[in-house]
Amino acid sequence: MAAPNVSSGSSFKSTTSHTTDDWTPPSGTLKTPIYQPVKSAKPHSLSNLPLTSEQQIKYDTVLESVSQWTTVPATTAANAPQAPLQDHERMWLTRECLLRYLRATKWHTPNALKRLQSTLSWRREYGADTFTADYISPENETGKQLVLGYDNEARPCLYLNPAKQNTKMSDRQIHHLCYMLDRTIDMMPPGQESACLLINFRGAGGGHVPTVAQARAVLNILQNHSPERLGKALISELPWYVSTFFKLISPFIDPVTREKMKFNEDLTKYIPKEQLWSQYGGKTNGGLDFEYSHDDYWPALEKEVQRRRAAFRERWEQGGKKIAQEEGGAGEGAVGGLAGDEAEGALSAAPTVAAAPERTAAGILPEKERRRLD
């Protein structure tokens, strides 16, 4: 699979991307993503807070070490061969990224460095940056995952709809979530670093509940390789067997993640009703009139994501291609994954998921990843 090609010279400009103007709902049924939050939504980023003198020293220590990286392991396996650090990986090592990993490890610099390197190696091994829109497209034909709208803190919302499951259990189902999480990050406005997940089990039968192995693979992505990216997880309409499922996976859920999970609450407390999908907020509450059309939504999402990525890359190159540049910019969101012009070549030496399904997609992690680094 080829990585998405992002040209730094792209001149495409969306007329619906994030601006300072207020967002107004469409006059009819919406079939494409929403590109900006409502004006009243206020982003909150911990990375914007002033650092203490001790935190600044630790950040500088991590930055100095990361700036000297020329190679990283090609996989997460012990004694894995080294592979050169690529431009798209340097782009990912933003100031905010370093701070997220420092906060996730309680400002323990050696652990922050280990986890940063581990994520780079994991993405190479997992193939996360080779997942293209065409490859993922069959998984989303029913709209079982949607990046749609923003919450009250301008977090992009990722809807998970288990009842719309349309494929048999496979590696690609987990690839799908990894891909959509990256797209959610791509849609973040300046000043926002986390996402809002909405999971509704209405109409989902027992066969639509993920396995414990799948859940552990998802938790590995969220907790180990996307630290500080989950702002809220709003979970609704749980049948008894789903409640039992959450009890089974509870031991694997980090306490910080668990605190962000809210069950069966009024979603209008967290999301402006004009951007809350009517299927979740109810039309009587003025919810968003949205209808999923794969032929409309999927190419529109891809086009906007590629526009944002091209703009970020151009700004990064103009800034000198330095590690620890700031995320976001005027009218642009953050960059989610690492995909770029060099991604395919950087990953060519790494084993694919098919070569190691028991370690990646199945969620059975190497011993060093099972050990908590913090």
C-alpha positions in Angstrom: 0.0 0.0 0.0 1.4 3.4 -0.9 1.3 6.2 1.6 -0.8 9.2 0.9 1.2 11.7 -1.2 1.2 15.2 0.4 2.7 17.8 -1.8 4.2 20.8 0.0 3.4 22.9 -3.1 -0.3 22.3 -3.0 -2.3 25.4 -3.8 -5.7 23.9 -2.9 -7.6 26.0 -0.3 -10.8 24.9 1.2 -13.5 27.4 1.5 -15.0 25.7 4.5 -11.9 25.2 6.8 -11.6 26.7 10.2 -12.0 30.5 10.3 -12.9 33.1 12.9 -16.4 33.3 11.5 -19.2 31.5 13.3 -20.3 28.2 11.9 -23.9 28.0 10.7 -25.8 24.7 10.0 -26.7 23.9 6.4 -30.2 24.6 5.2 -30.7 21.0 4.2 -29.3 17.6 5.1 -25.5 17.6 5.6 -23.6 14.8 3.9 -20.0 16.0 4.4 -17.8 16.7 7.4 -17.8 19.9 9.4 -14.6 21.8 9.1 -14.7 24.2 12.1 -16.3 24.4 15.6 -18.9 26.9 16.6 -17.5 30.3 17.5 -18.4 29.8 21.2 -16.3 26.6 21.5 -13.1 27.4 23.2 -10.0 25.1 22.8 -8.1 24.3 25.9 -4.5 23.0 25.5 -2.3 22.2 28.5 0.7 22.8 26.2 -0.2 26.5 26.2 0.2 26.8 29.9 3.5 28.3 31.2 6.0 25.7 32.3 7.6 25.8 35.7 11.4 26.1 35.8 11.7 22.4 36.6 9.3 21.5 33.7 11.3 23.7 31.3 14.5 22.0 32.2 12.9 18.6 31.6 11.4 19.7 28.3 14.8 21.1 27.2 16.4 17.8 28.1 14.0 15.8 26.0 14.3 18.2 23.1 18.1 18.0 23.2 18.0 14.2 23.1 15.4 14.0 20.4 17.2 16.6 18.3 20.2 14.2 18.1 18.2 11.2 16.9 19.3 10.2 13.4 17.8 6.6 13.5 15.1 4.8 15.4 14.4 1.0 15.6 12.4 -0.3 12.7 10.1 -2.4 15.0 9.3 -2.6 18.7 11.1 -5.9 19.0 14.2 -6.2 21.2 17.4 -5.4 19.3 15.5 -4.4 16.2 17.6 -2.9 13.4 17.8 0.9 13.2 16.4 2.8 10.3 17.0 6.5 9.5 14.7 9.1 11.0 12.6 10.6 8.1 11.2 14.1 7.6 7.6 13.0 8.3 8.7 11.6 11.6 10.6 14.9 12.5 7.3 16.7 11.6 5.5 14.6 14.2 8.0 15.5 16.9 6.4 18.9 17.6 6.7 20.9 20.8 3.2 19.9 21.9 4.0 16.2 21.1 7.1 16.3 23.4 5.0 17.9 26.1 2.2 15.3 25.8 4.6 12.5 26.3 6.2 14.3 29.3 2.9 14.8 30.9 1.9 11.2 30.2 5.0 10.0 32.0 4.6 12.5 34.9 7.6 14.5 33.6 10.0 11.5 33.8 12.4 12.4 31.0 13.9 8.9 30.4 10.4 7.4 30.1 9.1 10.1 27.9 12.0 9.5 25.5 11.4 5.7 25.6 7.7 6.2 24.8 8.4 8.7 22.0 10.8 6.2 20.4 8.4 3.3 21.0 5.6 5.1 19.2 7.8 5.9 16.2 8.8 2.2 16.0 5.3 1.0 16.5 3.9 3.1 13.7 6.6 1.7 11.4 5.9 -1.8 12.5 2.2 -1.5 12.5 2.2 0.2 9.1 -0.1 3.1 10.3 1.3 5.5 7.8 0.6 3.2 4.9 -3.2 3.1 5.5 -4.7 4.9 2.5 -8.3 6.2 2.1 -8.8 3.6 -0.6 -7.6 0.7 1.6 -9.8 1.8 4.6 -12.9 2.8 2.4 -14.6 -0.7 2.5 -14.7 -0.5 6.3 -16.5 2.8 6.4 -19.1 2.3 3.6 -21.9 2.2 6.2 -20.6 5.1 8.2 -19.7 3.1 11.3 -17.1 5.7 12.2 -17.5 9.4 11.5 -15.4 12.5 12.2 -18.3 15.0 12.5 -18.5 18.3 14.4 -16.8 19.6 17.5 -17.6 19.7 21.2 -17.8 22.7 23.6 -14.0 22.8 23.8 -13.5 22.6 20.1 -12.5 18.9 20.2 -13.3 17.1 16.9 -15.9 14.4 17.5 -15.3 10.8 16.4 -18.6 8.8 16.3 -18.3 5.0 16.7 -21.5 3.2 15.6 -21.1 -0.6 16.4 -24.6 -1.4 15.0 -23.3 -0.4 11.5 -20.6 -3.0 11.5 -20.3 -4.2 7.9 -17.2 -6.5 7.9 -16.0 -9.6 9.5 -13.3 -9.3 12.2 -9.9 -8.7 10.7 -6.7 -6.7 11.1 -8.3 -4.0 8.9 -11.0 -3.3 11.5 -8.3 -2.1 13.9 -6.5 -0.4 11.1 -9.7 1.5 10.4 -9.9 2.9 14.0 -6.2 3.9 13.9 -6.8 5.6 10.6 -9.9 7.5 11.8 -8.1 8.6 15.0 -5.4 10.1 12.9 -8.0 11.9 10.7 -9.7 13.2 13.9 -6.3 14.7 15.0 -5.9 16.2 11.5 -9.2 18.0 12.0 -8.2 19.6 15.3 -8.3 23.4 15.2 -5.3 25.5 16.5 -5.0 25.2 20.3 -6.7 21.9 20.6 -4.9 18.6 21.2 -7.6 16.1 22.2 -10.6 14.5 20.7 -14.1 13.6 21.8 -15.3 10.0 21.2 -19.0 9.2 21.0 -19.9 5.5 21.2 -23.6 4.5 20.9 -24.6 0.9 21.1 -28.2 1.4 20.0 -29.2 -1.6 17.8 -25.9 -3.4 18.3 -26.3 -7.1 18.7 -23.9 -9.3 20.7 -21.9 -10.0 17.5 -21.1 -6.3 17.2 -19.2 -6.1 20.4 -15.4 -6.2 19.9 -13.4 -9.0 21.4 -11.2 -8.4 24.5 -8.1 -8.8 22.2 -9.5 -6.1 19.9 -10.2 -3.9 22.8 -6.7 -4.3 24.2 -5.3 -3.4 20.7 -7.4 -0.2 20.7 -6.4 0.7 24.2 -2.7 0.2 23.2 -3.3 2.7 20.4 -5.0 5.2 22.7 -3.0 4.9 25.9 0.5 4.0 24.7 0.7 5.7 21.3 -1.8 8.6 21.5 -1.2 9.9 25.0 -3.2 13.0 26.0 -5.3 12.7 22.8 -8.5 11.5 24.5 -10.5 14.4 25.9 -13.8 12.7 26.5 -15.4 9.4 25.7 -19.2 9.6 25.8 -20.8 6.1 25.8 -24.5 5.7 25.4 -27.3 3.0 25.3 -25.3 0.1 26.7 -27.1 -3.3 26.7 -26.2 -5.6 29.6 -23.6 -7.6 27.5 -21.7 -4.4 26.7 -21.7 -3.4 30.3 -20.2 -6.8 31.0 -17.6 -6.3 28.3 -16.5 -3.0 29.9 -16.1 -4.8 33.2 -13.9 -7.4 31.5 -11.6 -4.8 29.9 -11.6 -2.4 32.9 -8.3 -3.8 34.3 -6.6 -2.7 31.1 -7.9 0.8 31.1 -5.6 3.4 32.6 -7.2 5.4 35.5 -6.7 8.6 33.7 -8.5 7.2 30.6 -11.3 5.8 32.9 -11.9 9.3 34.4 -12.7 10.6 30.9 -15.4 8.0 30.2 -19.0 9.2 30.7 -21.9 6.8 30.5 -25.5 7.6 29.4 -25.2 11.3 30.0 -27.0 14.1 28.2 -24.7 14.7 25.2 -25.8 18.3 24.8 -23.9 19.0 28.0 -20.7 18.4 26.0 -21.6 19.2 22.4 -23.4 22.2 20.9 -26.7 20.9 19.7 -26.3 22.4 16.3 -23.2 20.2 15.7 -24.6 17.1 17.6 -25.8 14.5 15.1 -29.6 14.3 15.5 -29.4 10.5 15.9 -27.5 11.2 19.1 -29.0 14.5 20.3 -32.6 14.1 19.0 -34.2 16.3 16.4 -36.4 17.8 19.1 -33.2 19.3 20.6 -32.3 20.9 17.3 -29.6 18.3 16.5 -27.6 18.3 13.3 -29.5 16.9 10.3 -26.8 14.6 8.9 -27.1 11.6 6.6 -24.1 9.5 5.8 -23.4 9.1 2.1 -20.1 7.4 1.5 -19.7 8.8 -2.0 -20.0 12.3 -0.6 -18.4 12.1 2.9 -15.3 9.9 2.2 -13.7 12.0 -0.6 -14.6 15.3 1.2 -12.9 14.1 4.4 -9.8 13.0 2.4 -9.6 16.2 0.5 -9.7 18.4 3.6 -7.2 16.2 5.5 -4.7 16.3 2.6 -5.1 20.1 2.4 -4.3 20.5 6.1 -1.4 18.2 5.9 0.0 20.0 2.9 -0.3 23.3 4.7 1.4 22.0 7.8 4.2 20.5 5.8 4.8 23.7 3.9 4.9 25.7 7.1 7.3 23.2 8.6 9.6 23.4 5.7 9.5 27.2 5.7 10.4 27.0 9.4 13.6 25.2 8.7 12.4 21.6 9.0 13.1 21.7 12.7 12.0 19.3 15.4 9.7 20.9 18.1 7.9 23.3 15.8 4.5 24.2 17.1 1.4 22.5 15.9 -1.4 24.3 14.1 -1.4 27.6 12.5 -3.7 30.2 11.0 -6.7 28.3 10.0 -4.9 24.9 10.1 -5.3 21.9 12.4 -2.8 19.5 13.9 -1.2 16.7 12.0 -2.4 13.3 13.1 -0.2 10.5 11.8 3.2 10.6 10.2 2.2 10.1 6.5 4.2 12.2 4.1 6.2 12.0 0.8 8.8 9.7 2.4 6.5 7.5 4.4 6.5 4.6 2.0 10.3 4.5 1.8 10.8 4.9 5.5 8.5 1.9 6.2 9.8 -0.4 3.4 12.1 -2.3 5.7 9.6 -2.7 8.5 7.5 -5.9 8.8 3.9 -5.6 7.9 1.0 -6.4 10.2 0.4 -9.5 8.2 3.9 -10.7 9.2 3.1 -10.3 12.9 -0.7 -10.3 13.4 -0.4 -11.9 16.8 1.7 -9.0 18.1 -0.2 -6.1 16.6 -3.7 -6.3 15.3 -4.6 -9.1 17.8 -3.5 -6.8 20.7 -1.0 -9.1 22.3 1.9 -6.8 23.0 5.6 -7.4 23.3 6.7 -7.8 26.9 8.4 -4.3 27.0 5.1 -2.7 25.8 3.1 -4.5 28.5 5.3 -3.0 31.2 4.1 0.4 32.2 6.9 3.0 31.5 5.6 5.5 34.0 
